[in-house]
Amino acid sequence: MELTAVAQLRRMVLEHLSRYTWNDSLIDHVYDILQEVRDDTPRYRCCVYKERAVLKNRIDMALGQECKENIIEASKKTLFEPERKDLPIIDVLPAACDQCPIDAYYVTDICRHCIAHKCMNNCPKKAISLVQNRAFIDRDKCIECGRCKQVCPYGAIIEIHRPCVRACGVGAISIGDDRKAKIDYDKCVTCGACRNACPFGAIDERSNIVRVIKAIKSGKQVVALVAPSIVGQYGLKITMGQIYAAMKKGGFAEIIEVGLGADITSVKEAREYIEKVPKEMGFMTSSCCPAFVKLVKRHVPEAADHVSETDSPMMSTVRYVRNHFPNAVLVFVGPCIAKKNEVREHSDLIEYAMTFEELQCMLEGKDIKFADMDPYEFEREASRLGLGYPLTAGVTAAVKDTVAALGGEVSQAVYASGLEGCFKTVKAAKDGRLDCSYIEGMACPNGCIDGPGTVGDFHITKVALTKYANAAPNQEALDKKHTR
């Protein structure tokens, strides 16, 4: 993940909130963040007051509260009241969203005020005229058909979409009358693409970082369920032993590899595939990516019954861990924002989800650095296939191998990533335009190793995770006795 100024601001807020929570001084010092996470002059906004308003929005989001809250009151609610599960995970920061243009078509300085006037002649609404020898678009008449852009011989008319609108593969973002972005939560799948796309950081995610720290400080048994894509997130030289050591020092009682749950998922999904395809359906899709599952159910509902009913690796791990730690507070740690919604849907079994970014900020708030840790010795339980889930077509590889081990065969598997790619693939399969028997769908363009909650470059993660997975003691999911 590219370390932009937006990411730096978000991480500074999370780290400061963590530090004050660790020190039992959040309520007394939360207002100090307004001075600590900025310079004495405005850096990104028109004035210091605007910058402070935006920063308050960021703090409210990091506390998991509404953006309109006073940050002291928000701190009290986060520390002493239950999580507001009625609030969306992804939201627009009202003070931050005001810099993008609304109009889709613009006449640039490239306009040569030619005498052919093709833009004017081809406009069906006569919305273009000449003003001071230059084409001018009347916004009240323009219907944004794009004809002017198509016919201009100089390419002087350009089309502009807001980055958040362009990034959303399901059309969940529009622009309101107040010029601010609006999210249609009936369409949104919480993939986080809009958050990463906004160059002003005007879309963010709500966090439970303070609640996780509070649970640890209260002496509760807090168990971390760590996604395989954590390998390489904090640098190639940082070993899994060091990551585990840092998390242990940070107060996690136990750390469980979600690759273990991926093995369980592989076996159950393989059995489901053998049972259903082609006897009951022509194709089946994966179920491990919650954003992909929501995409199918909301945007290709006619294919909803083709989604595997097998638990995601996270939920397979949760059910496995609950048998061993029935009273623990469970925290999923991964690259995915959509997992926060999945946790809400299963709040009777798991309490919180954190991103790799939040984990790093939480530990740095306690002055814990991965590079300073002596490696922690742990038993590796997940197989090569389970650990490889976040890699390109990693789920497909695991399911195909496991189906073969059970005596079956996946005749034609298709990998789809990115929301638009997933939509087109599933739609084509359902309409009979794509010959396949299994579809692996990942909402993020490069899969889980490049999720919105990552902190490392996905190329590095790919290399590190591939090496780590190949060195696993167990190579196949069926090697694990608890998956049989």
Secondary structure, DSSP 4 states (H G I P E B T S, - for coil): ----HHHHHHHHHHHHHHHHHHTT-HHHHGGGHHHHTS-SS-SSSSSHHHHHHHHHHHHHHHTTS-TTS-HHHHHHHHHHS---TTS-SEEE-TTT---S---SEEE-TT----SS-HHHHT-TT--EEESSSSEEE-TTT-----HHHHH-TT--EEE---HHHHH-TT--EEE-TTS-EEE-TTT-----HHHHH-TT--EEE---HHHHHHHHHTT--EEEEE-GGGTTTT-TT--HHHHHHHHHHTT-SEEEEHHHHHHHHHHHHHHHHHHHTTTT-S-EE--S-HHHHHHHHHH-GGGGGGB--SPPHHHHHHHHHHTT-TTPEEEEEES-SHHHHHHHHTTTT--EEEEHHHHHHHHHTTT--GGGPPPPP----S-HHHHTTTSTTHHHHHHHHHHHHTT-----EEEEESHHHHHHHHHHHHTT-S--SEEEEESSTT-GGG-TT--S-HHHHHHHHHHHHHT-S--SGGGSGGG-
